Amino acid sequence: MSVAVEDQTTATDSERLARAYLLGVAEPPAPHLLEFVGEHGPVAAAGRVQAGDCPEKVLRETAARRESTIAEQDLEEAAKAGARLVVPEDHEWPAWPLLSLAVATGNGVKHVAAPLGLWVRGDVSLAEVADRAVAVVGARMATDYGLHNAVEIGHALAARQVPVFSGAALGIDAAAHRGALSGGGVTVALLGCAVDYAYPAGNSDLLNRIVAEGGAIVSEYAPKTPPARHRFLVRNRLIAGLTDGTVVVEAGIRSGARNTATIAGALGKVVMALPGSVHSGSSAGCHALIRDCKATLVTSVDEVLETVGRFGTAAPAAEPNRRPTDNLGPEAARVYDALLPRAGRAPEEVAESAGVPVSRVRALLPALEIDGFAVRGETGWRQIVRTAIR
């Protein structure tokens, strides 16, 4: 799936530098700045923002940092870390997936504006990897049940050549990434800090492995930007926006994963949730999503792919074992049930027990004998027990 990104770059140096400045000058999402850039282009917009020549709403979004002069330094720091700035002027910009953010913003959904650019560490083409991806998210304080399922889902999606996106947090996110890597697939981590910032520290090796094995680390935040709680909530809209569907493996009632699912729903994306024990607080958020009809219950990767819709259909469910008596008519079944396997019964006894007229019982018993369901002995008619048919 890896693509030579350098062959696809179309942004000019001035456009990329302007975007680097604009990304750093306002804390995302910045809908008014985004609209201003759309009207004037990145280079002109950057010049006007730096000069303070822009609408009041844009001035408010950029007031704290508009005099910043470190855009070139950010690009240099990114290059040192093996990262690059991907902008809407590039071929690898994931325009189609991110369109959902623009549409939702136009429909009045708050805090989901599209990014002005994305810092990417990893050689994979962002547009290609986001073309048919699924997000797998969940609680940091995950149970063994949740961790097992996250690994299984990540592995199975990777085996189907479906990229796995998540947030690289401890718990479910990290398990999903590891599952995808073990399945030989591509996985992408969206961060609430810079791509050169190993957070959480315990996942440093995992982040390096994601990049080394053909995946990517992605963020809106310039190099050296530290993590912050609000940045992870902002990041969640990118996890939802860049994927076709979001699977919540485990989530408490108050959970960042549930926040991602809510955003995905607001963007018109598919939301799915795994059920857990009714006694598990770690699954309470999943159950609430399902109960409130905000998520589809899924129990397997086949169901995930079928629910998302673009990747195939679920394997047909195995048929339950059939009983030999399933083909008997209603009266014949009642007569059969009225027989005993170890003691003979007279037709009159069978008729009374089954509630079927004795004349009808006398006609049905020989037929049951022919089909191997009954046998006539010295003490009367007995039932022949038949095993289930697979």
N, C-alpha and C positions, 0 to 999 in steps of 0.2 A: 504494500500500500504506500510505501514511502515514495515521495516525488522530489526531484531535484528542485528545491524551491528557488534557487538562484536563477533558474531558467524562466521563472514565471513572474519575476518582479517587474512591475511597471511604474510604480511611484517614482517621481523625481526626488533628488536629494532635498530640494527645497520643500517639497510636500511632506516628506518623511520628517524633516526637522521641525516643520510647523506642527505636524501632528504630535510629535514628541513634546513640544512646548504646550500644546493645548491639553494633552493628557495630564500633564503635571500641574496645570494652572487651576484646575477645578477638581474637587473631590467628586468622583462619579457616584451615581449617574448625574449628568448635567444636561437636562433636556433643552434648556434655553441656549446654552452654548452649542449644543449639537445642531439645533435649528439654525443658529447664526452661521455656523460653518457650512451647513447645507446651502444656505443662500449665497454666501460669498466665496466659498472655496477655502481650503485650509490655510493657504499662504496669506491671502488678504485678511482672513478672519484673525489669524495670529497677530498680524501687524496692528490691526485695529484694537484687539483686546489689550495688547501691550501698551498701546497709546491711550487706552481708556475711552476710545471712540466706538462705543457700542451701546445697545439698549440697556436700560436700567436693570432688567432681570439678568442679563448676561454679566453686568458689572457686579451684581450681588454674588453670582456664582464664582466669580474669578477675583474678587477683591483681595483676598488674603495672599494670593500668589502671582498676580498678573505681572509683577516686575521680575519674575524669576528669569534667570539667564543660564540655567543648567541643562537645557535640552541637548546640546551637543555632548555634554558630559554623560548624560543618561544613555545616549546612543553608544558612546565609547565603553561605558561600564557594562552595558548589555552585551556588546561584542566580546568583551573579556570573559564574560560568563557563558559564552556560547549561545547567546540569545539574539533575537532580532525583533524589530518592531514591524508588525503586520498591520497595514492600513487599508481603508476601503479602496484605495487606488491600485492595490495589488491584485493579481489574479487569484492568489490564495486566500483572499478575504472571504469568509463564509457568509456571503450576502444573503443567500436564500434562508438559511436557518435563522439569522438575526433579523430578518424581515418581521418576524413575529413580535419582536420587541417594539419596532416602529409602529406596527399596526395597533398593538395594545396601548401604546402611548397616545396615539391618535384617537383611540376610543375612550380616553380618560383614565386609564389605569396608571396609578402613581408609581414612581420609583422604579420603572422598568425601561428607561431610555436605553437605546443602543449605545455601545461603546464607541469612542472616537478612534480607537486603535487598540491593539492587543500585543503585549510583549509575549513572545513565544520562544521557549527553549526546547529544541528538538527539531529534527530534520523533516518530519512528516509535514505534508501540505495540510494546513488547517482547513481549507475548504473541502478537501477530499475526505479527511477523517471525520468531519462533521456532517457529511452528506447522508449517512445512514447510521446514526449512533443512538445508543440508549444510555441514560444516566442511571446509576445504581447508588443510592444514598441511604443513610441511616444514622443511628445513634452512635455517639462516641463510646458511651458506656454500654457496649453491646454484650449480649449473652452468648454462650457457646452456640445456641441455636441460630442466632442471628449471624454470627461470624461464619458458621458452616454454610448457611444458605447464601451469604454474600459471595463467598469463594466459589461455590457451585455455580451461581448465576453468572459471575464474571467469567469463569472458565468456559461455561457452555456458550455464552454469547461470543467469546473470542473464537471458539471452535467453529462458529457459524459465520465468522468473518464480520462480526458486528462490533465496532469500536465501543469501548466502555468508558464513559465519562464519570468522574466523581470529584470530590473535594479534597482528597489526600489527608483527611482528618484521621485521627486514631479511631479504631473500631470498624464500623461497617465500610466506610469509604476505603480505608487501607486494605481491608479484606477483598473488596471488589477489584481494586487495582491488582492485587496479588493473584487473584483468580484469573484475571484476564492475561496477565503475564505468563502464568503457568499453562494457560491454554494456547500460548504462542500467538496471541493477538495484540492489537493496538489498544492502548489505554491513554487517556488524557486527564491530567489533574488541573483543576481550576483553583487558583489560590486567592486568599484574601490578603496577600502581601506580595512583595516582589518575587520574580522568578529566580533571583539569586539568593533568596532568603530561605534557608532550610527550616520550615515550620510545619508541624511540630518537629523538634529536633530528633525525636525517636523515629521519624519517617525519612530522615536524610538519605539513608541507603536506598529506600524505596523510590524516592524522587529521582535519584541518580540512575537507578535501574530502569525506570520508565523511559527516560531519555535515551539510555544506552540501547534499549531493546525496541526502538522504533516508535515510541510514543512521544508525548509532548507535555510540557508544563506551561500553563497559560495564565496571564494576569493582566489587569488594566493598570497595575501600579508600577511605577518606574523603579529601576534598580535601587536597592537599599531601603525601599519603603517597608517599614516594619508591619507586622500583623496588628489588627485592631478588630474588636468585636463587630463594629458597624461595617467593616470591610468584608467580613465573611458573609454577612446578610446581603450586601450589595453583590458579592460574587455569586450568590445563589441564582440570581436571574440569568447569569451566563450559563450555568449548568443546565438550567431549564431551557433556555433559548437555543443553545447549540445542539440540542438532541431532539429526536423524534418523540421520545417518551421517557418518563421518569418512574423508576421502580423504588418504592420505599420498603426496605427490608425490615427495619425495626425503627420505631420512633416513639418517644414519649409524647405526652400531650403538649408540652412546650418544647419543641425541638426544631433545630435548624433544618433538619431533613423535611419536617412537615412544612416549614416555610418554603422550601424549594418546591414541594409538591403543590402548594397553593399558588405559587407564581406560575408553575407549569400549566395549571388549570386556567389561570387568567390569560395565558398566552395562547390558549386553544390547543395545547399539547396533551398527549395521552398521559394519564396518571394511573399508576398501578400500586398495589400494596399487598404484601404478604401477610396472611393471618398468623397470629401466634397464640399462646395460651391466654385464656381469659384472665388468668391470675398474674400475668406478666405486665408490669408497668412499662416495660420496654416496647411492648406492642400496642399500648393504649392509643397512641397516635395513629397507627395503621388502622386499628379497628374504628376509630372515629372517622377517618377518611372514607372508609368503606361504608360505614353506617350512614354518613351524611351524603352518600352518593357522589363523593368527590374523587373516588378512586375505584378502579376495577380490581376485584380480588383475583390474584394470580397465585399459582402454586408450582409452576414449572416454567422453564425457558420457552417451551412450545407455546404456552399460554401468553407469555410476554410478547413473543414475536407475532402471534395472531392478533393480540390486542393492539399493538402498534400498527399493524396492518400492511406495512410496506415490505416486510422481510419474509413473508411466507405464512403458512397456516399451521395450526397445531396438528400433531399426529392424532389420528382418530383414537378416541378412548377405547380401551379394551372392553369388549362385551362381557358382561357378567356371565358366570357359568349358568348354563341352561339346565333346568330339571327335565327329566324324561316326561313328566306329566304335563309340561307346559302346552303340549299339543292336544291334550284331551279336551273334549267339550265340557261345558259346565256341569251337566248331570253325571257324565262319566267320571269327572274328577271327584264329585261328591260321593259317588258310589265307591271309588277307589279309596278315598279317605276313611270311609266307614268300615272297610275291611281291616282285619287284624293280621299281623305278620306271623303269629305263632298259634293262633286258635281259629278254627273254622267258624263261619257264621252262616246261618240260613238266609235265603233271600229276604224272608220277612223281617229278620233282625236288621239286615242291611238297609231295607227300605225305611224302617222306622228311624234308624240312626241318620240316614242321609236325607230324609225328607223327600224321597223320590218314590212315586207309585211302584208297588211290587211288580206289576206287569212290565214296567219300564226297566226295573232292576234285573228281571229275568232275561230281558233282551240284551242288556249291557254287559252282564257278567261274562257270557261266552266271548263277546268281542274283546273284553279286557284280557281274557285268557289267551286269545289268539295273539294279542300284541305284547304278551309277556308281562302283564301287570297283575294278573290274578291266577290262582290255580285251585281246582276243585279236588277236595280230598274226602276222606270218609266222614269227617266231622263238619263239612261244609266248605264254604269258599274262604280262601286265605289270600292275603296281600303279598305280592312279590316286591321287595324293596329294590329299587333301581338307583344307581349312582348318577351323579350329575354329569352332564355332557359339557365338555370344554369347547 
